[in-house]
Amino acid sequence: MRAFTIGCENETRSRAATARIRYNHSLQEREVTMLAYLFVILAIVVHLRFIALPFAFTPVTGSLLFFGARGSRKYMWVPVVLLAASDVILTRYVYVSRFSWDHLVTWAWYAAMVWLGTRLRDHQRPLPVLGAALAGSVSFFVISNFAAWAAWSDMYPKTFAGLMTAYAAGIPFFRRALEGDLLFTALMFATPVALHMLSGANERRAAV
């Protein structure tokens, strides 16, 4: 009878431990999802120049990749719409400029970065993450400068030399964009790992 009682108690404790682990895992997932939204908000704040950083040195790429990797699948459209809206605000009220079809290219790139982030859900190791950030930097440099050359006839002549001039003009911005993309992407993907380690350390300290 005593053995049976002990067995029941052990099973109860095992079930409680399993339930606690599942609860903690669910809580951590919700916290990471919240981080994905916070990083997008940070990217928009920097994008709108409310935080003064060197031009093109922004957390936009990192936030899009992180949202794709750790954000809610149901709301993958949210960062794309919010960043597109910030582009509208910048164009209309900050730069006081006209719209052209190259904005659509930028918005399509936002969506592509979120999609690329979804490829990292099961591959969140340093090399794939930094590789995705590098791909984001290079692709934006190639696509955005080509779109500017093609859309703005008053800036560059529609010749091969004009296209090369557009790319040459974008090189200083590319360097800062690359630095920002690698730095912010690394920091964002490292944040939940660091929080998990701190949480585990606190739990072990409390159990002592």
Contacts in CASP RR format, 6 or more apart in sequence:
PFRMAT RR
TARGET T0000
AUTHOR 0000-0000-0000
METHOD contacts of the structure
MODEL  1
MRAFTIGCENETRSRAATARIRYNHSLQEREVTMLAYLFVILAIVVHLRF
IALPFAFTPVTGSLLFFGARGSRKYMWVPVVLLAASDVILTRYVYVSRFS
WDHLVTWAWYAAMVWLGTRLRDHQRPLPVLGAALAGSVSFFVISNFAAWA
AWSDMYPKTFAGLMTAYAAGIPFFRRALEGDLLFTALMFATPVALHMLSG
ANERRAAV
24 199 0 8 1.000
28 192 0 8 1.000
28 195 0 8 1.000
28 196 0 8 1.000
28 199 0 8 1.000
31 192 0 8 1.000
31 195 0 8 1.000
32 70 0 8 1.000
32 71 0 8 1.000
32 192 0 8 1.000
33 70 0 8 1.000
33 71 0 8 1.000
33 72 0 8 1.000
35 66 0 8 1.000
35 70 0 8 1.000
35 188 0 8 1.000
35 191 0 8 1.000
35 192 0 8 1.000
36 63 0 8 1.000
36 66 0 8 1.000
36 67 0 8 1.000
36 68 0 8 1.000
36 70 0 8 1.000
36 71 0 8 1.000
36 72 0 8 1.000
37 67 0 8 1.000
37 71 0 8 1.000
37 78 0 8 1.000
39 59 0 8 1.000
39 62 0 8 1.000
39 63 0 8 1.000
39 66 0 8 1.000
39 67 0 8 1.000
39 188 0 8 1.000
40 63 0 8 1.000
40 64 0 8 1.000
40 67 0 8 1.000
40 78 0 8 1.000
40 79 0 8 1.000
40 82 0 8 1.000
40 83 0 8 1.000
42 59 0 8 1.000
42 63 0 8 1.000
43 58 0 8 1.000
43 59 0 8 1.000
43 60 0 8 1.000
43 62 0 8 1.000
43 63 0 8 1.000
43 64 0 8 1.000
43 79 0 8 1.000
43 83 0 8 1.000
44 82 0 8 1.000
44 83 0 8 1.000
44 86 0 8 1.000
45 51 0 8 1.000
46 53 0 8 1.000
46 58 0 8 1.000
46 59 0 8 1.000
46 60 0 8 1.000
47 58 0 8 1.000
47 60 0 8 1.000
47 83 0 8 1.000
47 86 0 8 1.000
47 90 0 8 1.000
48 86 0 8 1.000
48 89 0 8 1.000
48 90 0 8 1.000
48 94 0 8 1.000
49 94 0 8 1.000
54 176 0 8 1.000
55 173 0 8 1.000
55 176 0 8 1.000
56 173 0 8 1.000
56 174 0 8 1.000
56 176 0 8 1.000
56 177 0 8 1.000
57 176 0 8 1.000
57 177 0 8 1.000
57 179 0 8 1.000
57 180 0 8 1.000
58 177 0 8 1.000
58 180 0 8 1.000
58 184 0 8 1.000
59 180 0 8 1.000
59 184 0 8 1.000
59 188 0 8 1.000
60 83 0 8 1.000
61 113 0 8 1.000
61 133 0 8 1.000
61 136 0 8 1.000
61 137 0 8 1.000
61 140 0 8 1.000
61 177 0 8 1.000
61 180 0 8 1.000
61 181 0 8 1.000
61 184 0 8 1.000
61 185 0 8 1.000
62 113 0 8 1.000
62 133 0 8 1.000
62 181 0 8 1.000
62 184 0 8 1.000
62 185 0 8 1.000
62 188 0 8 1.000
63 79 0 8 1.000
63 184 0 8 1.000
63 188 0 8 1.000
64 79 0 8 1.000
64 80 0 8 1.000
64 83 0 8 1.000
64 110 0 8 1.000
64 113 0 8 1.000
64 114 0 8 1.000
64 117 0 8 1.000
65 113 0 8 1.000
65 114 0 8 1.000
65 116 0 8 1.000
65 117 0 8 1.000
65 120 0 8 1.000
65 129 0 8 1.000
65 132 0 8 1.000
65 133 0 8 1.000
65 185 0 8 1.000
65 188 0 8 1.000
65 189 0 8 1.000
66 117 0 8 1.000
66 185 0 8 1.000
66 188 0 8 1.000
66 189 0 8 1.000
67 76 0 8 1.000
67 78 0 8 1.000
67 79 0 8 1.000
67 114 0 8 1.000
67 117 0 8 1.000
68 76 0 8 1.000
68 114 0 8 1.000
68 115 0 8 1.000
68 116 0 8 1.000
68 117 0 8 1.000
68 118 0 8 1.000
68 120 0 8 1.000
68 121 0 8 1.000
69 117 0 8 1.000
69 118 0 8 1.000
69 120 0 8 1.000
69 121 0 8 1.000
69 124 0 8 1.000
69 189 0 8 1.000
70 121 0 8 1.000
70 192 0 8 1.000
73 118 0 8 1.000
76 114 0 8 1.000
76 118 0 8 1.000
79 110 0 8 1.000
79 114 0 8 1.000
80 107 0 8 1.000
80 110 0 8 1.000
80 111 0 8 1.000
80 114 0 8 1.000
83 107 0 8 1.000
83 110 0 8 1.000
84 103 0 8 1.000
84 107 0 8 1.000
84 110 0 8 1.000
87 103 0 8 1.000
87 106 0 8 1.000
87 107 0 8 1.000
91 97 0 8 1.000
91 98 0 8 1.000
91 99 0 8 1.000
91 103 0 8 1.000
100 151 0 8 1.000
100 152 0 8 1.000
101 147 0 8 1.000
101 151 0 8 1.000
102 144 0 8 1.000
102 147 0 8 1.000
102 148 0 8 1.000
102 150 0 8 1.000
102 151 0 8 1.000
102 152 0 8 1.000
105 143 0 8 1.000
105 144 0 8 1.000
105 147 0 8 1.000
106 144 0 8 1.000
106 147 0 8 1.000
109 139 0 8 1.000
109 140 0 8 1.000
109 143 0 8 1.000
109 144 0 8 1.000
112 139 0 8 1.000
113 136 0 8 1.000
116 132 0 8 1.000
116 135 0 8 1.000
116 136 0 8 1.000
117 132 0 8 1.000
119 132 0 8 1.000
120 128 0 8 1.000
120 129 0 8 1.000
120 132 0 8 1.000
124 189 0 8 1.000
126 186 0 8 1.000
129 185 0 8 1.000
129 186 0 8 1.000
129 189 0 8 1.000
130 182 0 8 1.000
130 185 0 8 1.000
130 186 0 8 1.000
132 185 0 8 1.000
133 181 0 8 1.000
133 182 0 8 1.000
133 185 0 8 1.000
133 186 0 8 1.000
134 178 0 8 1.000
134 181 0 8 1.000
134 182 0 8 1.000
136 181 0 8 1.000
137 174 0 8 1.000
137 177 0 8 1.000
137 178 0 8 1.000
137 181 0 8 1.000
137 182 0 8 1.000
140 177 0 8 1.000
141 167 0 8 1.000
141 170 0 8 1.000
141 173 0 8 1.000
141 174 0 8 1.000
141 177 0 8 1.000
145 166 0 8 1.000
145 167 0 8 1.000
145 169 0 8 1.000
145 170 0 8 1.000
146 163 0 8 1.000
146 166 0 8 1.000
148 155 0 8 1.000
148 156 0 8 1.000
148 166 0 8 1.000
149 155 0 8 1.000
149 156 0 8 1.000
149 158 0 8 1.000
149 162 0 8 1.000
149 163 0 8 1.000
149 166 0 8 1.000
150 158 0 8 1.000
155 166 0 8 1.000
156 162 0 8 1.000
156 163 0 8 1.000
156 165 0 8 1.000
156 166 0 8 1.000
END
